[in-house]
Amino acid sequence: MARVKQFDQNEVLEKAMNLFWNKGYHATSMQDLVDHLGINRASIYATFESKNELFNKSISLYQELETKRIADFLYQYVNVRQGLYYLFETDVQKACSSTTKNGCFLINSIAELANTNHDICAQLSIYQGNFERAFINYLQYGVNQGQISPYKDIYAIANYLFILQGGFKTVSKIQHNSTELTKTITIGLTILD
């Protein structure tokens, strides 16, 4: 008779995501996962196959939650410039006031793994594209509403916005002055002029 899993897989995945986000992929050992998730090693392997696969699922969950958060936030604002400014301002305030100083899980993972794990790096590239898609859709809305010139390259701008957002989240780990980071956002969004 097969054993029934005694844990909520989604809850465990969220805990794993937070652990990887806090410590990084390489610094998170299987024993760390066992201790933090509260399940035994055999259950981790039976459910997620490997640390690598658990990490992939964790970063996928992060990407899914963050792209939904971004899209939900932006579409509260019919003015695209205002929506982007408030999104980034909110992210700066949150990053500067956070006690964990984790930055962006995706950017952290790209920086850590780009040269060492090509399989994970390929997945990270897909996730980056999904983040950018949220910006592209919103920018296209701005073009359709006459708020952004139809001659602007919204794909390049979406990539730039991803880099801008990841950049200030990374810098907020060491620079806690939200006023200075907000000035960067104001300057950065002049790309829409």
C-alpha positions as CSV (number, residue, x, y, z in Angstrom):
1,M,0.0,0.0,0.0
2,A,1.4,3.4,-1.0
3,R,2.1,5.9,1.7
4,V,0.0,9.0,1.8
5,K,1.9,12.3,1.8
6,Q,1.3,14.1,5.1
7,F,2.1,17.6,3.9
8,D,0.7,20.3,1.6
9,Q,2.9,20.3,-1.5
10,N,2.1,24.0,-2.2
11,E,3.0,25.1,1.3
12,V,6.3,23.1,1.1
13,L,7.1,24.7,-2.2
14,E,6.5,28.2,-0.9
15,K,8.8,27.5,2.1
16,A,11.5,26.1,-0.3
17,M,11.1,29.2,-2.5
18,N,11.7,31.5,0.6
19,L,14.7,29.4,1.7
20,F,16.4,29.5,-1.8
21,W,15.6,33.2,-2.0
22,N,17.2,33.9,1.3
23,K,20.3,31.7,1.0
24,G,20.8,31.1,-2.7
25,Y,20.9,27.8,-4.6
26,H,24.4,26.7,-3.7
27,A,24.3,27.7,0.0
28,T,21.1,25.7,0.5
29,S,21.9,22.2,1.4
30,M,19.6,19.2,1.4
31,Q,19.8,19.2,5.2
32,D,18.7,22.9,5.2
33,L,15.7,21.9,3.1
34,V,14.9,19.0,5.4
35,D,15.1,21.2,8.4
36,H,13.3,24.2,6.9
37,L,10.5,22.3,5.2
38,G,9.9,19.9,8.1
39,I,9.8,16.8,5.8
40,N,12.3,14.1,5.5
41,R,14.8,13.7,2.7
42,A,13.1,10.7,1.1
43,S,9.8,12.7,0.9
44,I,11.6,15.6,-0.8
45,Y,13.1,13.3,-3.4
46,A,9.8,11.4,-3.9
47,T,7.9,14.6,-4.4
48,F,10.4,16.9,-6.2
49,E,13.0,14.4,-7.6
50,S,16.1,16.6,-6.7
51,K,17.3,19.8,-5.2
52,N,17.6,21.1,-8.8
53,E,14.0,20.3,-9.6
54,L,12.8,21.8,-6.3
55,F,14.7,24.9,-7.1
56,N,13.2,25.1,-10.6
57,K,9.7,24.7,-9.1
58,S,10.5,27.4,-6.5
59,I,11.7,29.9,-9.1
60,S,8.7,29.1,-11.2
61,L,6.3,29.8,-8.3
62,Y,8.1,33.1,-7.7
63,Q,7.8,34.1,-11.3
64,E,4.1,33.1,-11.4
65,L,3.3,35.1,-8.2
66,E,5.4,38.1,-9.2
67,T,4.1,38.4,-12.7
68,K,0.5,38.2,-11.4
69,R,1.3,40.8,-8.7
70,I,2.8,43.1,-11.3
71,A,0.0,42.8,-13.8
72,D,-2.7,43.2,-11.1
73,F,-1.0,46.3,-9.7
74,L,-0.4,47.9,-13.1
75,Y,-4.0,47.5,-14.4
76,Q,-5.3,49.5,-11.5
77,Y,-3.9,52.6,-13.4
78,V,-5.1,53.7,-16.7
79,N,-2.2,56.1,-17.0
80,V,0.7,53.9,-17.9
81,R,3.5,56.2,-16.7
82,Q,1.7,56.6,-13.4
83,G,1.2,52.8,-13.0
84,L,4.8,52.0,-13.7
85,Y,6.0,54.8,-11.3
86,Y,3.8,53.6,-8.5
87,L,4.7,50.0,-9.0
88,F,8.4,50.8,-8.8
89,E,7.9,53.3,-6.0
90,T,6.0,50.6,-4.0
91,D,8.8,48.1,-4.7
92,V,11.5,50.5,-3.6
93,Q,9.7,51.3,-0.3
94,K,9.2,47.6,0.4
95,A,12.8,46.7,-0.5
96,C,14.2,49.5,1.7
97,S,12.0,48.7,4.7
98,S,12.5,45.0,4.5
99,T,14.6,43.4,7.2
100,T,15.6,40.5,5.0
101,K,17.1,42.5,2.1
102,N,16.6,39.6,-0.3
103,G,16.3,41.6,-3.5
104,C,14.7,39.9,-6.5
105,F,14.8,36.1,-6.4
106,L,15.1,35.8,-10.1
107,I,17.9,38.4,-10.4
108,N,19.7,36.8,-7.5
109,S,19.5,33.4,-9.2
110,I,20.7,34.7,-12.6
111,A,23.7,36.3,-10.9
112,E,24.5,33.1,-8.9
113,L,23.9,30.5,-11.6
114,A,24.4,32.1,-15.0
115,N,27.9,30.6,-15.4
116,T,27.5,27.4,-13.5
117,N,24.2,25.7,-14.3
118,H,23.1,26.0,-17.9
119,D,19.9,24.0,-17.4
120,I,18.6,26.3,-14.7
121,C,19.9,29.3,-16.6
122,A,17.8,28.4,-19.6
123,Q,14.7,28.2,-17.3
124,L,15.6,31.6,-15.8
125,S,15.7,33.1,-19.2
126,I,12.2,31.9,-19.9
127,Y,11.0,33.4,-16.5
128,Q,12.6,36.7,-17.4
129,G,10.6,36.7,-20.7
130,N,7.4,36.1,-18.7
131,F,8.2,39.1,-16.4
132,E,8.9,41.2,-19.5
133,R,5.6,40.0,-21.1
134,A,3.7,41.7,-18.2
135,F,5.4,45.0,-19.0
136,I,5.0,44.5,-22.8
137,N,1.2,44.0,-22.4
138,Y,0.9,47.1,-20.3
139,L,3.1,49.2,-22.6
140,Q,1.0,48.0,-25.6
141,Y,-2.1,49.2,-23.7
142,G,-0.3,52.6,-23.4
143,V,0.4,52.6,-27.1
144,N,-3.2,51.8,-27.8
145,Q,-4.4,54.6,-25.5
146,G,-2.1,57.1,-27.2
147,Q,0.0,57.5,-24.1
148,I,3.2,56.1,-25.6
149,S,4.4,56.7,-29.1
150,P,3.8,53.8,-31.5
151,Y,7.3,54.3,-32.7
152,K,8.8,53.2,-29.3
153,D,10.3,49.7,-29.2
154,I,8.1,48.4,-26.4
155,Y,10.0,45.0,-26.3
156,A,13.3,46.8,-25.6
157,I,11.6,49.1,-23.1
158,A,10.1,46.0,-21.3
159,N,13.6,44.5,-21.1
160,Y,14.9,47.8,-19.7
161,L,12.1,48.0,-17.1
162,F,12.9,44.4,-16.0
163,I,16.6,45.5,-15.6
164,L,15.6,48.7,-13.8
165,Q,13.4,46.9,-11.4
166,G,15.9,44.2,-10.7
167,G,18.7,46.8,-10.4
168,F,17.0,48.9,-7.7
169,K,15.9,45.8,-5.8
170,T,19.5,44.6,-5.8
171,V,21.0,48.0,-4.9
172,S,18.4,48.3,-2.0
173,K,20.3,45.5,-0.3
174,I,23.1,48.0,0.4
175,Q,21.5,51.4,-0.2
176,H,18.5,51.9,2.0
177,N,17.7,55.4,0.9
178,S,14.4,55.1,-0.8
179,T,14.5,58.8,-1.9
180,E,17.6,58.3,-3.9
181,L,16.3,55.1,-5.5
182,T,13.0,56.8,-6.3
183,K,14.9,59.5,-8.2
184,T,16.4,56.7,-10.3
185,I,12.9,55.5,-11.1
186,T,11.9,59.0,-12.2
187,I,14.9,59.3,-14.5
188,G,14.5,55.7,-15.7
189,L,10.9,56.3,-16.8
190,T,11.9,59.2,-19.1
191,I,12.5,56.4,-21.6
192,L,8.7,56.7,-22.3
193,D,9.1,60.3,-23.4
